[in-house]
Amino acid sequence: MTRRVLPLDGPFDLPGTLAPLVRGRGDRTIRIASREAWWATRTAAGPATLHLSLAPGTLSAEAWGPGAELVVERAGRLVGLEPARQPTGTLAGIDDTRISGLARRRPGVRTLRTEAVFEALVAAILEQKVTGAEAHRVWHGLVRRHGEPAPVPPGHDVGLRLLPAPATLAALPYYAFHPLGLERRRADLIRAVAARASWFEAIVDLPLPAAYARLLAVPGIGPWTAAEVAVRALGDDDAVSVGDFHIPNLVAWVLAGEPRADDARMLELLEPFRGRRALVIRLLELSGSMAPRRGPRLAPRRIEGI
């Protein structure tokens, strides 16, 4: 086991910060409670299980597995404590009563930086142009059928599993994804990404513009997918998932009282918060607000029987 204790520099919301890593109810790669969390991931040194626990003024990080030392070293960056970022409890420089009110309700929400690019990329590809429930079902199936048990402390099985290794996913034929509910286009994209996983993982060392450019150079990865990766794996406080089905309406409803909006209107409303737009969107998502529903909802599909 490898362990370190991180001092907290202000309010810290562990569940609110880590929630974007949860892929639906029953996700076996992560467990989150009010004051502790377990997360299974892969690193360049091998798989690891990270345990985070809150105490007054500190966050303890301990890990098991070949990648334990690496994930503990990254733990502060994972949850936005290193380098120090401005907590959303103040959002210094932003004079907006709507956002400051939301920040007071959820102080201490930070932007993630998992540095696990491949894992974030697979999840984002699964979520392309489908409902969350569809994407989560495929994620759970991949983890259950082709993943492996995560490293655990002796005598303590927390029931976590790892996303399949890149080599495993690259070697699967496209039709192996079909019973899980994934069509050939996204299956082939995941297989192609898995075959070049190290090339994608290397973007954590690039400036954000270069990292986005590398992602967007790949057919099948557009602005939405790149932003979803950047806000989780790269710690981009300003990422905006242009092309999302729900976010434009959420932004317009909370910030302008408008039930519907397109991407252009969303970006216009978010412009005053440039530099921290991802943090603002996260607060809006955590607020529980929803734009009024009108017309048909995006219908889930099941392709397993096709």
Helices and strands as residue ranges (DSSP letters): E 2-7, H 14-18, G 19-21, E 30-32, E 36-43, E 46-55, E 58-64, H 68-78, H 97-105, H 117-126, H 132-146, E 148-149, E 161-162, H 166-171, G 174-176, G 178-180, H 184-195, H 197-201, G 202-205, H 208-216, H 223-233, H 247-256, H 263-270, G 271-273, H 277-286
